[in-house]
Amino acid sequence: MLVGAGAAVAAIGAAVALVPVLAGPDQEPERIRTAAEARDVAKRVALTPADWGSGYVRSDPYETDDVTHYVADDSCYIVAQRPATMLAGLQRSVQKSDQSVGATSGVIVHRDAASATTDIARMRADAARCPTELDSASKQKWENVRALDLPDLKGSDEVAGEEGHLVVDHTGLKADTYYTQLTARKGQVLMQATVVRTANQGHNREDAVNALSVMLSRL
């Protein structure tokens, strides 16, 4: 699980049919070797409110470079971890002005492609083995967590995805929020788009695909 999905769910309180652009042959990106180079890439690739479309505004907080993974442990409790092989990362959170939709874009630049490959494989495995997840630091509970089998997007080496339903919020009260999270890898860079809506899935998956496509075009 989730870089940014928890933040997006906090901001807010049936999958649509897609026609994603399939991956084709692309030139390999130049290796990113320093933290300064990685920060420049993350700032260029992460999305602003305007990138998500009409009606989106900055969430509060909006931007952080303190990027954290939320890893499912053996009992499917979500535990926060800082990526050990990260050169730099950036996360930006936005929402519709009426707070009906929340969205987060995240970029993690790993030291090498092998580390990024391991990271996205772990995300895929967590979603496949934990249909119910609990937050170890709060009372949040997600149900119907599932991995998505999506074709690779143009410019990506691979794509992983998951969806789920938040049924208990951080205070222990009943919740009804649906999220879709898609992660693309290009070389050593992971790009992630998370979209959440209250009461229904809406266009979450379509919005996340479109967001990832924009991020990939900037890498």
N, C-alpha and C positions, 0 to 999 in steps of 0.2 A: 504494500500500500504506500503510500500517499505522500508525495511532496506537495503540500499546499492544499490538499482536499480538506483537512481539518480547519484551516483558516477560512477557506471559502464557505464551508458549512456554517461556521460561526457567524460569518458576515450576513448570511441569509436567515439564519435561524433554520411507455412502450417504445422502444428504440425505433428511430425513423430509418427509412431506406436511404442508403448512401450510394453515391457514385464517385468514390475516391479515385484520384489519379494514380495509376499503378506505377511502381518503381521501374525505372529503366536504367541503362548504363550511364553512370555519372563519373566524372573525374574525382579521384580521391582528394579530400581537402589536405592542405598543407598541415603538417604536424604542429600542434600548439605546445610549446615547450616551457613557457614561464607563466607565473601567476598573473603578471601584468597583461600578457597576451590573452590569457583566459578571461580576465575581467572585461577586456574590450569586446571579446566575442559575446559574452553573456549580456552585456549592455546593448549590443546591437541586435541580438536575436530575441530577447524577452519582449513581450507585447505591452503596448500602452492601451489605455481605454479606447482610443479611436480605432485601433486594430481589431477590436472585438465587434465593432459596429455601432450603429446609432443608439444613443441612450445610455451608454456605459460611462461610469465615472470611477474615479479612484476610490478604493476602499481605504479604511484607516485601521491599521497601517497599510501602506501601499507597496512599499519596496523593502526588501531585506537581502543582504548577502550572507546571512546566517542560515544557510539552507540545510534542512534536516530531512533525513529519511524517516519514515515510520514503518518499521520492520515488524512482521508478525513472528512472535516467538513460537515455541513448540506447542503452547496452549492457545494460540491464535489471539494473544493479547498484543496490542500495538505498542511498540517501544521505540522511542525517538533515538536516532543515531545520526551522527555527522559522518558523511561519506569519507572513509579513510583515504581514498585515492583522489580526492577532489583537489584540483588546482584552484578553481574558483567557481562560484555559483551565484545565481541571482534569481529572485522570485518576486513577481509583481501580481497583486490582487486587485480585482475590479469588481464592480457590481452594477446592475441596472439601477437607475436613479430611483425606481420604485421598490428596490430591494427584492424583486421577484426572481432574479438570477444572480448568482455569484460565479466568478471565474478566476482562475489563477494560471499564470504561465511561469514555468520554471526552467532554468538552464543549469546543467552541471557539466563542467569540463573536467574530465578525468585525466590522469597522467598519461594514459595510453588507451588504445582501443580495446585491449584485452580486459582492462578494469571496467570499462563501460559495458562490455558484453556481459561480464559477470553480474553487474548491477541490474541490468534489465532482465536477465534470466531469473534473478532472485525475485523481482517484482512479479514476473509471470507466475512463478511457482507459488508465491504467497497467495495470490488471488485464486489459484486452482485448488489449494488445499484447505482454505479457511472460508467456508460459506458464511460463518458468523464470526465477527471480530469484535473485540472489546478493547477500549482504551485503558492502558495500565495507569494513566495519570488522571483519569476522570471517570465519569459514569457513562460515557458514550458507548453506544452499541450499534453495530451495523449488521444487517441481515441480507440474505440473497446476494452476497458478494460472489462475483463470478468473473472468470477471465474471458476476454473477448478475442475471437479469432478473426483478425482483420488483415487484408492484404497490405503489403508495404506501400507507403506513400512515395511519390516521386521525390528523389533526393535522399531517401533514407536507406540505411542498411537493413533495418528491421524495425518492427512496430509491435508494442505490447499494449494491452488495454484491459481495464476492469471497470465494472459497474457494481453498484450496491445501493442499499437503502438505509439511511440513518433512522433508527426507530426510538432511540433514547438520547437526549442531548447531554451536555456536560454537567448539567445540574441534576440529572436523573429524571427529568420530565419527558413525557412522550413527545416524539418528533416524527416528522413525515417529510424527509428530504432525500432526494435521489441524486446520486453523483455519477458522472462518467469521467474517467481519467485515461488518457492515452499518452504513451511515451514512445518517442522515436529516437533511434540511435543513428548517428552519422559519424563513423570513425570513433573518436574519443569523446564526443559530445552527446549528452542526453538532453532532449527537449521534451517538456511535459506540459500538457494542457488539461486542466480539470474544470468541469462545469457542474454546478449544482442548481437544482430547482426544488421548490417546495411543492408537495402534493402530487407531482407527476414527473416522468422522465423528459417529457417535452422534446425539444430539439437538442438535448445535451450532446448526443453522439455527433450529430452533424456539426454543431458549433465547435466541438473539440477537434474534429477532423480539419475543419477550415482553419482553426487557429494553428494547428501543427503545420499545415501546408504553408502558412505565412512564415512561421519560424524557420522551416527548412529552406525557404527561398532566400533567407538572409544569411545563411551559414556559408 
